[in-house]
Amino acid sequence: MSAPQDVLLKLCETLEARKGADAKTSYVASLYAKGVDGIAKKIGEEAAETIIAAKNDDDQALIRELADLWFHSLVLMAHRGLTLQQLGEELARRSGTSGHAEKAARPQ
Ligand SMILES: N=c1c2ncn([C@@H]3O[C@H](COP(=O)(O)OP(=O)(O)OP(=O)(O)O)[C@@H](O)[C@H]3O)c2ncn1[C@@H]1O[C@H](COP(=O)(O)O)[C@@H](O)[C@H]1O
């Protein structure tokens, strides 16, 4: 079984590679073709499905919905030219600070 970070890195490589793919054969390419609005709509749907799953006891169902949510979020990042490196840097910047202090330091 691959380490989670390796799975994420490989998926991000695949998402980059799909930028020139045919929307008829690639789900990711079909999302890119829908643009930010279409991808964001899927993220909204997956977020709602995650909330519903969180209120039930089926852990595997919750994992599946979270995976859908993370996947579509990574598609949005790739579409906008953002990288896992940038996401990691933002989370690392917050590491070790209290969540309340992090919120207070955010640009308004
Ligand atoms: N990880 C995923 C992944 N997770 C979820 N999905 C798709 O996300 C969709 C989830 O949407 P829903 O649950 O709403 O299901 P749906 O009703 O079928 O979706 P819609 O038709 O309404 O969009 C499904 O179509 C899933 O197949 C994914 N599609 C692709 N990947 C990865 O992306 C790679 C590239 O995919 P292609 O671009 O299709 O080659 C794949 O090899 C995988 O590694």
The ligand as an SDF file (V2000), in Angstrom:
LIG
                    3D

 44 47  0  0  0  0  0  0  0  0999 V2000
   -9.9010    9.8260   -7.9390 N   0  0  0  0  0  0  0  0  0  0  0  0
  -10.6850    9.9750   -8.8640 C   0  0  0  0  0  0  0  0  0  0  0  0
  -12.0950   10.1280   -8.6400 C   0  0  0  0  0  0  0  0  0  0  0  0
  -12.8230   10.1490   -7.5130 N   0  0  0  0  0  0  0  0  0  0  0  0
  -14.0930   10.3440   -7.8890 C   0  0  0  0  0  0  0  0  0  0  0  0
  -14.1860   10.4210   -9.2480 N   0  0  0  0  0  0  0  0  0  0  0  0
  -15.3770   10.6270  -10.0470 C   0  0  0  0  0  0  0  0  0  0  0  0
  -16.0930   11.6900   -9.4630 O   0  0  0  0  0  0  0  0  0  0  0  0
  -17.4730   11.5220   -9.7310 C   0  0  0  0  0  0  0  0  0  0  0  0
  -18.1820   11.6910   -8.4040 C   0  0  0  0  0  0  0  0  0  0  0  0
  -19.3370   12.2910   -8.6720 O   0  0  0  0  0  0  0  0  0  0  0  0
  -20.6950   11.7280   -8.0740 P   0  0  0  0  0  0  0  0  0  0  0  0
  -20.4570   11.0100   -6.7950 O   0  0  0  0  0  0  0  0  0  0  0  0
  -21.6140   12.8700   -8.0410 O   0  0  0  0  0  0  0  0  0  0  0  0
  -21.0800   10.6580   -9.1740 O   0  0  0  0  0  0  0  0  0  0  0  0
  -21.7190   10.9420  -10.5850 P   0  0  0  0  0  0  0  0  0  0  0  0
  -23.1780   11.1720  -10.3940 O   0  0  0  0  0  0  0  0  0  0  0  0
  -21.3180    9.7710  -11.4400 O   0  0  0  0  0  0  0  0  0  0  0  0
  -21.0000   12.2830  -11.1030 O   0  0  0  0  0  0  0  0  0  0  0  0
  -21.5170   13.2810  -12.2330 P   0  0  0  0  0  0  0  0  0  0  0  0
  -21.6830   12.4730  -13.4910 O   0  0  0  0  0  0  0  0  0  0  0  0
  -22.7770   13.9110  -11.7400 O   0  0  0  0  0  0  0  0  0  0  0  0
  -20.3990   14.3020  -12.3480 O   0  0  0  0  0  0  0  0  0  0  0  0
  -17.6700   10.1390  -10.3290 C   0  0  0  0  0  0  0  0  0  0  0  0
  -17.8540   10.2560  -11.7200 O   0  0  0  0  0  0  0  0  0  0  0  0
  -16.3540    9.4530  -10.0150 C   0  0  0  0  0  0  0  0  0  0  0  0
  -15.9920    8.5030  -11.0070 O   0  0  0  0  0  0  0  0  0  0  0  0
  -12.9560   10.3040   -9.7440 C   0  0  0  0  0  0  0  0  0  0  0  0
  -12.5030   10.3460  -11.0330 N   0  0  0  0  0  0  0  0  0  0  0  0
  -11.1670   10.1980  -11.2260 C   0  0  0  0  0  0  0  0  0  0  0  0
  -10.2580   10.0350  -10.2000 N   0  0  0  0  0  0  0  0  0  0  0  0
   -8.8010    9.9390  -10.4670 C   0  0  0  0  0  0  0  0  0  0  0  0
   -8.5110   10.7310  -11.6090 O   0  0  0  0  0  0  0  0  0  0  0  0
   -7.8060    9.9510  -12.5440 C   0  0  0  0  0  0  0  0  0  0  0  0
   -8.0830   10.4430  -13.9350 C   0  0  0  0  0  0  0  0  0  0  0  0
   -9.4380   10.1870  -14.2560 O   0  0  0  0  0  0  0  0  0  0  0  0
   -9.9100   10.3610  -15.7960 P   0  0  0  0  0  0  0  0  0  0  0  0
   -9.7390   11.7880  -16.1160 O   0  0  0  0  0  0  0  0  0  0  0  0
  -11.3730    9.9410  -15.8170 O   0  0  0  0  0  0  0  0  0  0  0  0
   -9.0460    9.4640  -16.5970 O   0  0  0  0  0  0  0  0  0  0  0  0
   -8.2470    8.5130  -12.2690 C   0  0  0  0  0  0  0  0  0  0  0  0
   -7.2820    7.5950  -12.7110 O   0  0  0  0  0  0  0  0  0  0  0  0
   -8.3350    8.5190  -10.7580 C   0  0  0  0  0  0  0  0  0  0  0  0
   -7.0370    8.3580  -10.2070 O   0  0  0  0  0  0  0  0  0  0  0  0
  1  2  2  0
  2  3  1  0
  2 31  1  0
  3  4  1  0
  3 28  2  0
  4  5  2  0
  5  6  1  0
  6  7  1  0
  6 28  1  0
  7  8  1  0
  7 26  1  0
  8  9  1  0
  9 10  1  0
  9 24  1  0
 10 11  1  0
 11 12  1  0
 12 13  2  0
 12 14  1  0
 12 15  1  0
 15 16  1  0
 16 17  2  0
 16 18  1  0
 16 19  1  0
 19 20  1  0
 20 21  2  0
 20 22  1  0
 20 23  1  0
 24 25  1  0
 24 26  1  0
 26 27  1  0
 28 29  1  0
 29 30  2  0
 30 31  1  0
 31 32  1  0
 32 33  1  0
 32 43  1  0
 33 34  1  0
 34 35  1  0
 34 41  1  0
 35 36  1  0
 36 37  1  0
 37 38  2  0
 37 39  1  0
 37 40  1  0
 41 42  1  0
 41 43  1  0
 43 44  1  0
M  END
$$$$
